[in-house]
Every structure is written in structure tokens, then in C-alpha cells.
Amino acid sequence: MIPIDLSGQVALVTGASRGIGAAAARALGRAGAHVIVNYLSSEELAAACVEDIRTSGGNAEAARFDVSAEAEVARAFEDVMKRHGRIDILVNNAGVSKDALFLRVTPEMINEMIAVNLVGPFFCTLHAARYMIKQRRGRIVTVSSIVGLGGNPGQSVYAATKAGLVGMTKSFAKELGPRGVRVNAVAPGLIDTDMTKGMDREAIAREIPLRSIGSPDEVAGAILFLCSELGSYVTGQVIVVDGGLYT
């Protein structure tokens, strides 16, 4: 078994103040990576995630920037390179969901979801890849959703953005593979996060073959695999983490 040791590597996780992003940041930190915890509005939660990583013996810092603003993304990666000299791992996790039947979707809802869920990962991958190409090495993991694979009533725009991430991931993998950069995605199902609050979880869990909703840590495990040498020959793939719901 190849041990997961990310010592000496630098990882940036977007939307890492809570949920799947925070779990991924903690997992990478436990594996030895220096983790940059990105956030936009939840400074207190981001600081708590950083403290969790440090308490467990890892290294981390918080970085505030808007993934949908290219100038902010560019400055953030420039800062990482100036201070650390490398960027090894990018986890595109930041996302928003504005649920509504498509006849009631507003232009503002469409624009926000496209900007954060689709354009944001594009900008982050663009700027991370420029440095990773020079290193001839890097791993990029983007958080999509089973909604992007199978659709869902009331989530047409969200589904479109998450489906777009799948196409982007496969295209990036083909372009960046020859340069030593692996690009993959994970597609979580029903996960215990703020996005699933208010749902009838027990009723939904009965429809899941494993009979339970997932935890952020279970998604983080798939992300950690893709960022490690255990996944050294995996690129352009979408790993579904849904307890069999989409099967």
C-alpha cells in the first residue's frame, strides 16, 4: 500500500470554511500538505478550519478571495507562489445553489450560479495550471454533483453548472495530462452539509442503497485519493460518492 504523504506540498481549497471544503482541507492537512483555506464571507469558520488543521499537527492559513473575480484569483495564486514557491493541489469546491422551478428562475440566480459554480473553477484552474505546468506536476480536483449527472427538479441551473464542470474536467485533463497535471472530479450525492438542511433526510436515506446520507469526510476521502500517489494513473474521471443513489 502506498502511504498518503503530502509533506512539502501546497494545497489550495476553495470554499473551505465549512462542509465538504473544510473536510477536504482537514484531510489534506492531516496528510502533511500546507493548506490554504479559501473563503469569501465566513472568516470565523475559515479561521476555525485553520485552527483544526494546526491542532492536528498540520500547517494551514486562510485566504479571502472571490473565485468568480479573475483579478482576485490571479492575485491569490501569485501570493501563494511568492510565499511558498509552489502550488501542488487545487480543490475547486466553492459553490452555491439557488433552488427554484425553472419557470421561476431569475436572471440574477442564473448569473450567480454560473459565476461561482462554473466560471470560478475555470479561473482557479487557469491560474493554478500556469504554475503547475512549469512544475511539470499538479493535481486538480473539482467538486461536481450527481445532480449534474442525472438532473433534479428545481435545480436546472445548478445541474447545468455541475454538468459543465464534468465537461471542463475532461477537457482540462486532456490538455494538461501531457504536462504532468492530473485533473479529476468528484460527484457527491446527498451529503450532510448546509445545502441539505431542511430536507427530509430520513425519507431520502431510505432511497439510498447504503441507507444513509454521506458525510463531508467521506467525500474528502475520495478527494484525498485523487490528490495522492494512490491515484497516480487517474485523470479525466468523475468519482461518484453517493452511497449508490445514482446507480
C-alpha positions, 0 to 999 in steps of 0.5 A: 500500500502506498502511504498518503504523504503530502509533506512539502506540498501546497494545497489550495481549497476553495470554499473551505470554511465549512462542509465538504471544503473544510473536510477536504482541507482537514484531510489534506492537512492531516496528510502533511500538505500546507493548506490554504483555506479559501473563503469569501464571507465566513472568516470565523469558520475559515479561521476555525478550519485553520485552527483544526488543521494546526491542532492536528499537527498540520500547517494551514492559513486562510485566504479571502478571495472571490473565485468568480473575480479573475483579478482576485484569483490571479492575485491569490495564486501569485501570493501563494507562489511568492510565499511558498514557491509552489502550488501542488493541489487545487480543490475547486469546491466553492459553490452555491445553489439557488433552488427554484422551478425553472419557470421561476428562475431569475436572471440574477440566480442564473448569473450567480450560479454560473459565476461561482459554480462554473466560471470560478473553477475555470479561473482557479484552474487557469491560474493554478495550471500556469504554475503547475505546468512549469512544475511539470506536476499538479493535481486538480480536483473539482467538486461536481454533483450527481445532480449534474449527472442525472438532473433534479427538479428545481435545480436546472441551473445548478445541474447545468453548472455541475454538468459543465464542470464534468465537461471542463474536467475532461477537457482540462485533463486532456490538455494538461495530462501531457504536462504532468497535471492530473485533473479529476472530479468528484460527484457527491450525492446527498451529503450532510452539509448546509445545502441539505438542511431542511430536507427530509433526510430520513425519507431520502436515506431510505432511497439510498442503497447504503441507507444513509446520507454521506458525510463531508469526510467521506467525500474528502476521502475520495478527494484525498485519493485523487490528490495522492500517489494512490491515484497516480494513473487517474485523470479525466474521471468523475468519482461518484460518492453517493452511497449508490443513489445514482446507480 
